[in-house]
Amino acid sequence: MNSDNLQSTKKNILDGCRDGFPIGLGYFAVSFSLGIFAKQVGCSAIQGIINSFFNHASAGEYAVYSMIGVGASYLEMAIMTLIVNARYLLMSTALSQRIHPDTSFIHRLGIGFHVTDELFAISINRPGYVNPFYCYGAFLVAVIGWCAGTATGIVAGGILPARLVSALSVALYGMFLACIMPEARRHKFVAVLIVISFILSYIANEAALFAKISSGTKTIILTVVIASVAAIVFPHPEVEDDD
């Protein structure tokens, strides 16, 4: 690796760490409450850290702890996690369109492993092709916050009042809005799609017609439909690599 590539790699890692830092703080708050729940179903801090590292998604991790609480088998936990986290397959597919064609298979796996809602948002908003080392830097900081929050919650157990723990979760929603609002300001059609997504999500959650469909499946259906229509009506132009 020559000096220019080394400097570029270092810059991308630092940029990723910088952008991932507020995400890590939000993750700490949310995973703290998950840690308290994990303690209630009998998980240790080490087990919580391992689960958080390989399953860095609030819904997926909550599903695992819920299954542990009812004594489910490993196969049942695996199936439940796959269903709840299936939306990340769509995000990874979308992100793969922003990766340079020459990117190695190992780097593609690494980028796919790090995908969460918030990390996807900051990665997809990067100009040009997404650099793997930017993703690694963002994931490193974010996953430390996620794992540390889970472990801290498990250690703390049920000491803190439930209302206080619930209030900490608000940070994640505010952070996610911070990820999507800049793009909405730049492109009006993105803002319209966001509003449409909120409305359709509300209808899907409240309408009796969709009551028997799981929230994860609803998310997948809405994502596919809205993204497909947007791609047809507003096709994204091809981007050139600025490096």
C-alpha positions in Angstrom: 0.0 0.0 0.0 1.6 3.3 -1.1 1.5 6.5 1.0 -1.5 8.0 -0.9 -3.6 4.9 -0.3 -2.5 4.8 3.3 -3.5 8.4 3.8 -6.8 7.8 2.1 -7.5 4.7 4.2 -6.6 6.6 7.4 -8.9 9.5 6.4 -11.8 7.2 5.7 -11.4 5.4 9.0 -11.3 8.7 10.9 -14.3 10.0 9.0 -16.2 6.8 9.8 -15.3 7.0 13.5 -16.4 10.7 13.6 -19.7 9.9 12.0 -20.2 6.7 14.0 -19.6 8.4 17.4 -23.1 9.9 17.9 -24.6 6.7 16.7 -22.5 4.8 19.3 -23.9 7.1 22.0 -27.5 6.5 20.9 -26.8 2.7 20.7 -25.4 2.8 24.3 -28.7 4.2 25.6 -30.9 1.8 23.7 -28.8 -1.3 24.4 -28.6 -0.4 28.1 -32.4 -1.1 28.3 -31.9 -4.3 26.3 -29.2 -5.3 28.8 -31.6 -4.9 31.7 -34.0 -7.2 29.9 -31.2 -9.6 29.1 -30.4 -9.8 32.9 -34.1 -10.7 33.6 -33.9 -13.7 31.3 -30.6 -14.9 32.9 -27.9 -13.7 30.5 -24.4 -12.7 31.7 -22.5 -9.6 30.6 -20.2 -11.7 28.4 -23.2 -13.4 26.7 -24.7 -10.0 26.2 -21.6 -8.6 24.6 -21.3 -11.6 22.2 -25.0 -11.3 21.2 -24.7 -7.5 20.7 -21.6 -7.9 18.5 -23.2 -10.5 16.2 -26.7 -9.1 16.4 -26.4 -5.4 16.5 -30.1 -4.6 16.0 -32.5 -3.6 18.8 -35.4 -5.6 17.4 -33.3 -8.7 16.6 -31.6 -8.6 20.0 -34.9 -8.2 21.8 -36.3 -11.1 19.9 -33.4 -13.3 21.0 -33.8 -12.4 24.7 -37.6 -12.9 24.4 -37.0 -16.4 22.9 -34.5 -17.2 25.7 -37.1 -16.1 28.2 -39.6 -18.7 26.9 -37.0 -21.5 26.6 -36.9 -21.6 22.8 -34.4 -23.8 20.9 -31.4 -22.4 19.0 -33.2 -23.1 15.7 -36.2 -21.1 16.8 -34.0 -18.2 17.8 -32.2 -18.3 14.5 -35.4 -18.3 12.5 -36.9 -15.5 14.6 -33.7 -13.4 14.2 -33.6 -14.0 10.5 -37.2 -12.8 10.1 -36.9 -9.8 12.4 -33.6 -8.7 10.7 -34.6 -9.5 7.1 -34.8 -5.8 6.2 -31.0 -5.6 6.4 -30.8 -7.9 3.4 -32.6 -5.1 1.5 -30.3 -2.4 2.9 -27.2 -4.5 2.0 -28.5 -4.9 -1.5 -29.0 -1.2 -1.9 -25.6 -0.4 -0.4 -23.9 -2.9 -2.8 -24.9 -0.6 -5.7 -22.7 2.1 -4.1 -19.6 -0.1 -3.8 -16.8 0.2 -6.4 -16.9 -2.8 -8.8 -13.3 -3.7 -7.9 -14.0 -4.1 -4.2 -13.0 -7.5 -3.0 -15.4 -10.1 -1.7 -13.9 -9.9 1.8 -14.6 -6.2 1.9 -18.1 -6.7 0.6 -18.8 -9.2 3.4 -17.3 -6.7 6.0 -19.6 -3.9 4.7 -22.6 -6.2 4.7 -21.9 -7.3 8.3 -21.9 -3.8 9.7 -25.3 -2.7 8.2 -27.8 -1.3 10.6 -30.5 1.4 10.0 -28.3 4.3 11.1 -25.0 3.0 9.7 -26.7 2.4 6.4 -28.0 5.9 6.4 -24.7 7.6 6.9 -22.9 5.2 4.4 -25.5 5.6 1.6 -25.3 9.4 2.0 -21.5 9.5 1.3 -20.7 11.1 -2.1 -19.3 8.7 -4.7 -18.5 5.1 -4.0 -18.7 3.9 -0.4 -15.2 3.2 1.0 -15.0 -0.1 3.1 -12.7 1.6 5.6 -15.2 4.3 6.2 -17.8 1.6 7.1 -15.3 -0.1 9.4 -14.5 3.1 11.3 -18.2 3.9 11.8 -19.0 0.3 12.8 -16.1 0.1 15.2 -17.3 3.1 17.3 -21.0 2.2 17.0 -20.5 -1.5 18.0 -18.4 -0.5 21.0 -21.3 1.7 22.2 -23.8 -1.1 21.5 -21.9 -3.8 23.3 -20.9 -1.6 26.2 -24.5 -0.5 26.7 -25.7 -4.1 26.8 -23.1 -5.2 29.3 -23.7 -2.1 31.5 -27.4 -2.8 31.5 -26.9 -6.4 32.5 -24.6 -5.4 35.3 -27.0 -2.7 36.5 -29.8 -5.2 36.4 -33.1 -3.7 37.4 -31.7 -1.0 39.7 -32.7 2.1 37.6 -36.4 3.0 37.3 -38.1 1.6 34.2 -39.3 5.1 33.1 -35.7 6.5 33.2 -34.5 3.6 31.0 -37.3 4.0 28.6 -36.6 7.8 28.3 -33.0 7.0 27.2 -34.4 5.3 24.0 -35.5 8.7 22.7 -31.9 9.5 21.7 -31.9 6.8 19.0 -35.0 8.3 17.2 -33.5 11.8 17.3 -30.3 10.4 15.9 -32.0 8.7 13.0 -33.9 11.8 12.1 -30.5 13.6 12.0 -29.4 11.0 9.4 -32.4 11.4 7.1 -33.2 15.1 7.3 -30.1 16.4 5.4 -31.0 14.2 2.4 -34.6 15.3 2.6 -33.5 19.0 2.5 -31.4 18.4 -0.6 -34.0 16.4 -2.5 -37.7 17.2 -2.2 -38.8 13.8 -3.5 -36.9 12.2 -0.6 -38.8 14.3 1.9 -42.1 13.3 0.2 -41.1 9.6 0.3 -40.3 9.9 4.0 -43.7 11.4 4.8 -45.4 8.7 2.7 -43.4 6.0 4.5 -44.5 7.4 7.9 -48.2 7.4 6.8 -48.1 3.9 5.3 -46.3 2.6 8.3 -48.9 4.0 10.6 -51.7 2.5 8.5 -50.0 -0.9 8.4 -49.6 -0.9 12.2 -53.2 0.3 13.0 -55.3 -1.3 10.2 -57.0 -4.6 11.3 -56.3 -6.0 7.8 -52.6 -6.2 8.6 -52.9 -7.3 12.2 -51.7 -10.8 11.6 -48.6 -9.7 9.7 -45.5 -9.3 11.9 -43.9 -5.9 12.1 -40.7 -7.1 10.4 -42.7 -8.4 7.4 -44.6 -5.2 7.2 -41.3 -3.3 7.1 -40.0 -5.5 4.3 -43.2 -5.1 2.2 -43.3 -1.3 2.7 -39.6 -1.0 1.9 -39.8 -3.0 -1.3 -43.0 -1.3 -2.5 -41.9 2.3 -1.7 -38.3 1.8 -2.9 -39.5 0.1 -6.2 -41.9 2.9 -7.0 -39.3 5.6 -6.1 -36.7 3.8 -8.3 -39.0 3.7 -11.3 -40.3 7.3 -10.9 -37.0 8.9 -9.8 -34.2 6.7 -11.1 -30.8 7.5 -9.4 -28.1 8.6 -11.8 -24.9 6.6 -12.0 -22.1 8.0 -9.7 -18.5 8.4 -10.6 -15.7 7.5 -8.2 -14.1 10.8 -7.0 -10.9 9.0 -5.7 
